[in-house]
Amino acid sequence: MTQNVIWKTSPNRTVGRGGVAVDRIVIHYIVGNLAACDATFLNPDSQVSAHYGIGEGRIHQYVSVHNTAWHSGNFGFNQRSIGIEHSATPERPPTTQTLNMSIARCVTLCRQFNLNPLTAIVPHESVVPTACPGTVDWEYIRDRTAAQM
């Protein structure tokens, strides 16, 4: 599946990864839609970002996968991971389209970085105490990614 990624460069990033190899993909939810994600990640005062936001039929990329996004609440984990946000709220899970786009993006990333999706794809809540990824079925994303590898 070819995906058109729309660049929306965030100022909230660290250039490079401090020599740390990517070995994780962290699944998040926006607690809103893609426009809310854009507004937060493009605002330098927010001090947060992710590599990708997926929703409403689009994928936005905020930070190069070769740089560190500020997404997990743990800088060391940020250096070793790629953050993917999903359009969803506590009352609204992501659409099937959003999940399928995420799976395709995860397949691409797992191939690019030679990752095993069964161990590399993790929920934000496994990094720091949080309700994120909430209504996003991260295990479905992990398992479907593995099935497509």
C-alpha positions in Angstrom: 0.0 0.0 0.0 1.5 3.3 -1.1 0.9 6.1 1.4 1.1 9.8 0.8 2.7 11.3 3.8 2.1 15.1 4.3 5.0 16.9 6.0 4.1 19.2 8.9 7.4 20.0 10.4 7.3 20.3 14.2 9.8 22.5 16.0 9.5 20.2 19.0 12.3 17.7 18.3 15.9 16.9 18.9 18.2 16.5 15.9 19.5 13.0 15.7 19.0 10.1 18.2 22.2 10.4 20.2 23.6 7.3 18.6 20.7 5.2 19.8 19.2 2.7 17.3 15.4 2.6 16.8 13.9 -0.5 18.3 10.3 0.5 19.3 7.2 2.0 17.8 5.0 3.7 20.4 1.2 3.8 19.8 -0.6 6.8 21.0 -4.0 8.5 20.6 -4.6 12.1 19.9 -7.6 12.6 22.2 -9.0 14.5 19.3 -8.6 14.6 15.5 -5.7 15.2 13.2 -6.2 18.9 13.2 -5.8 19.0 17.0 -2.6 17.0 16.6 -1.3 19.5 14.0 -2.1 22.4 16.3 -0.3 20.9 19.3 2.8 19.6 17.4 3.3 22.8 15.4 3.2 24.9 18.5 6.7 25.4 20.0 5.1 26.2 23.4 3.6 22.7 23.6 7.0 21.0 23.8 5.6 17.7 22.4 5.5 16.0 19.1 5.4 12.6 17.4 6.8 11.3 14.2 3.4 10.6 12.7 -0.3 11.5 13.1 -2.9 9.4 11.4 -6.6 10.2 10.9 -9.3 11.4 8.7 -7.8 9.5 5.8 -4.4 11.3 6.1 -0.9 10.7 7.5 1.0 13.7 8.7 4.7 13.5 9.5 6.0 16.0 12.0 9.6 14.7 12.7 12.0 12.7 10.6 12.4 9.1 11.7 16.1 10.0 12.0 15.4 12.6 14.6 14.0 12.3 18.1 10.3 13.3 18.6 9.1 14.2 22.1 6.2 11.8 22.5 6.6 9.2 25.3 7.4 11.3 28.4 10.8 9.6 28.7 13.7 11.1 26.6 15.8 8.0 26.5 12.7 6.1 25.2 12.1 8.8 22.7 15.6 8.4 21.3 15.0 4.7 20.6 11.4 4.9 19.3 9.0 6.2 16.7 5.8 7.8 17.9 2.5 7.3 16.0 -0.6 9.3 17.1 -4.1 8.1 16.1 -7.3 10.2 15.7 -9.4 8.9 18.6 -10.9 10.0 21.9 -11.9 8.1 25.1 -15.4 7.8 23.6 -14.4 7.3 20.0 -12.0 4.6 18.8 -10.0 5.1 15.6 -11.8 4.2 12.4 -10.9 1.1 10.5 -9.3 3.3 7.9 -7.0 4.9 10.5 -6.1 1.5 11.9 -5.3 0.1 8.4 -3.2 3.2 7.6 -1.3 2.7 10.8 -0.7 -1.0 10.1 0.7 -0.1 6.7 2.9 2.6 8.2 4.1 0.1 10.9 4.9 -2.5 8.2 7.0 0.1 6.4 8.8 1.2 9.5 9.5 -2.4 10.7 11.0 -3.2 7.3 13.0 0.0 7.3 14.5 -0.6 10.8 14.5 -4.4 10.7 12.1 -4.6 13.7 10.0 -7.5 14.9 6.5 -6.0 15.3 5.6 -8.5 18.0 8.3 -6.9 20.3 8.8 -3.5 18.8 5.2 -2.1 18.7 4.2 -1.0 22.2 1.5 1.1 23.9 2.4 4.5 25.4 1.2 3.2 28.7 4.1 0.7 28.8 6.6 3.6 28.9 5.0 6.0 31.5 1.8 5.9 33.6 -0.9 7.2 31.2 -4.3 6.3 29.8 -2.8 6.5 26.3 -3.4 4.9 23.8 -6.9 4.6 25.3 -9.4 3.4 22.6 -6.7 2.5 20.1 -6.4 -1.3 19.9 -2.6 -1.4 19.8 -2.5 -5.2 19.9 -4.5 -5.3 16.7 -2.0 -3.0 15.1 0.9 -5.1 16.3 -0.7 -8.4 15.3 -1.9 -7.3 11.9 1.6 -5.7 11.2 3.2 -9.0 12.1 0.8 -10.9 9.8 1.8 -8.6 6.9 5.6 -8.9 7.3 
